[in-house]
Amino acid sequence: MEHFPKMYSLLNISGISQKINLGEYLNQITISLAESYIEDAARIEIKSSFDSIETSPRTASSVGLIVNEILTNSLKYAFPNHKHGNIYVSLKKQMKRQ
């Protein structure tokens, strides 16, 4: 739970510069949730890869809420009856098409 203040500080600090590193923000969310579900760590592995993408704090907050909800539901319900599994989370930057 110690990561939540860090995540909020990322949004607040970035509000000054109007940009936030979305990859870093999502990584903090992923770490925080993994630690919250530590009792499941032996059977559920979260694998993540986040590109560095600058975006507004508002967009980062919206994307963060979506990722948080999907990860939380996956950790709670994707592997019933103590089944083992992997959860993959990634953010990849794509080049703009001309």
C-alpha positions, 0 to 999 in steps of 0.5 A: 500500500505504500505505493499509492502515495507515490502514484498520487505524487506522480500525478500531482508533480506532473500537474505542474509540467502538464505531462506524466510518464504513463509507463512509470505510472502503470508500473507503480499501479502494477507493483502496488496491486501485486503487493496487495495480493501477495498471498497469491504471488506463489501461484499468479505471476504478473509480467509487465512491460511499459514503454515510456510515453508522456501524456497528461495527468488526466489521461494517465489517471483514466488509463490507470483506473482502467488498468487497476480495475482489470488487474484487480478483477484478474487477480480475484477471478481469473484463476479460481480454485487456487489455479496457477497462471500468468497475467501480462500487462504492457504498454507499447508506443506505436509510431504515427502513420503518415 
